[in-house]
Amino acid sequence: MPRIAGVTIPENKRIAIAITYIYGVGNSLSKKILADTKIDPNKLAKDLTAEEVNALKDGIEKVTKIEGDLRRQVMINIKRLKDIGAWRGTRHSKKLPTRGQRTKTNNRTVRGNVRKTMGSGRKPSASPT
């Protein structure tokens, strides 16, 4: 199993899809990296040679921030928004959608399956003793 940037990529997938398992690498960036390193995007990940894996590692690190550095930068940006009291920062701290989506309905994925109607969270009445 090839390891690139600390992530074990799946062996039985095309390399163009397999390197998208790395945080910060999507489809378009993977195509660009493979074109720069001159690796066939249809080749399976298990068929890569050691030189190709090293070329991929260098190509990915050269192009963009990935994994830990990128996650850290995103967390710093969110913390900055919270500290200055921006609208998006308060939405992040309340765990609500930050990009203008409606919240009367259709935000279950952000809040979790929290029902805030009268009877939904009610405890059952005590049984008589």
C-alpha positions in Angstrom: 0.0 0.0 0.0 1.6 3.3 -1.1 1.7 6.0 1.6 1.8 9.5 0.4 1.8 12.5 2.8 1.0 10.2 5.7 -2.1 8.7 4.1 -2.4 5.2 2.9 -4.1 5.4 -0.5 -6.2 2.5 -1.7 -4.4 0.0 -4.0 -7.2 -1.1 -6.3 -8.3 2.3 -7.5 -6.9 4.4 -10.4 -4.2 6.7 -9.2 -6.2 9.8 -10.3 -8.9 8.8 -7.8 -6.6 7.3 -5.1 -4.7 10.5 -4.4 -7.9 12.4 -3.8 -8.0 10.5 -0.4 -5.4 13.0 0.7 -7.0 16.0 2.5 -6.6 19.0 0.2 -6.3 17.1 -3.1 -9.4 17.0 -5.3 -10.1 15.8 -8.8 -8.8 18.8 -10.7 -5.7 19.1 -8.6 -5.0 15.3 -8.9 -5.2 15.6 -12.7 -2.8 18.6 -12.7 -0.3 16.7 -10.4 -0.4 13.6 -12.6 0.1 15.7 -15.7 3.1 17.5 -14.2 4.7 14.2 -13.0 3.9 12.4 -16.3 2.1 9.5 -14.7 -0.8 7.7 -16.5 -4.0 8.6 -14.5 -5.5 5.2 -15.5 -2.7 3.2 -13.8 -3.7 1.4 -10.6 -2.1 2.6 -7.3 -0.6 -0.8 -6.7 1.2 -0.8 -10.0 3.2 2.4 -9.2 7.0 2.1 -9.0 9.0 3.6 -6.2 10.2 6.4 -8.4 6.6 7.3 -9.4 5.6 7.4 -5.8 8.5 9.7 -4.9 7.6 11.9 -7.9 4.0 12.1 -6.7 5.1 13.0 -3.2 7.3 15.8 -4.5 4.7 17.0 -6.9 2.0 17.2 -4.2 4.2 18.9 -1.7 5.4 21.4 -4.3 1.9 22.4 -5.5 -0.2 23.0 -2.4 -0.6 22.6 1.4 -2.1 19.3 2.4 -3.2 17.3 5.5 -2.0 18.7 8.8 -0.8 22.1 7.5 -4.1 22.7 5.6 -6.3 21.6 8.6 -4.3 23.9 10.9 -4.7 26.8 8.5 -8.5 26.2 8.3 -8.8 26.1 12.1 -6.8 29.3 12.5 -9.0 31.1 9.9 -12.2 29.9 11.8 -10.7 31.0 15.2 -9.9 34.4 13.7 -13.5 34.9 12.6 -14.7 33.9 16.1 -12.2 36.3 17.8 -13.2 39.3 15.8 -16.9 38.6 16.3 -17.7 38.2 12.6 -21.1 36.9 11.6 -19.5 33.7 10.1 -17.6 33.2 13.3 -20.7 33.3 15.4 -22.4 30.9 13.1 -19.4 28.5 13.4 -19.5 28.7 17.2 -23.2 27.9 17.2 -22.6 25.1 14.8 -25.0 26.5 12.2 -24.7 26.9 8.4 -22.3 29.8 7.6 -23.1 30.5 3.9 -26.6 31.8 3.9 -28.6 28.6 3.8 -32.1 28.5 5.2 -32.3 27.1 8.7 -36.1 26.9 9.3 -35.8 23.5 7.6 -33.0 21.5 5.9 -30.1 22.0 8.2 -30.1 18.6 9.9 -26.7 17.7 8.7 -25.1 20.7 10.4 -27.0 20.5 13.7 -27.3 16.8 13.9 -30.8 15.4 14.1 -32.0 17.8 16.7 -35.8 18.3 16.7 -37.0 21.4 18.4 -40.7 21.0 18.4 -43.0 20.5 21.3 -43.5 16.8 21.5 -40.3 15.5 19.9 -37.9 15.7 22.8 -40.4 15.2 25.6 -39.7 12.6 28.2 -42.4 9.9 28.7 -44.8 10.7 31.5 -44.1 8.9 34.8 -46.0 5.7 35.3 -48.3 5.5 38.3 -46.9 3.5 41.2 
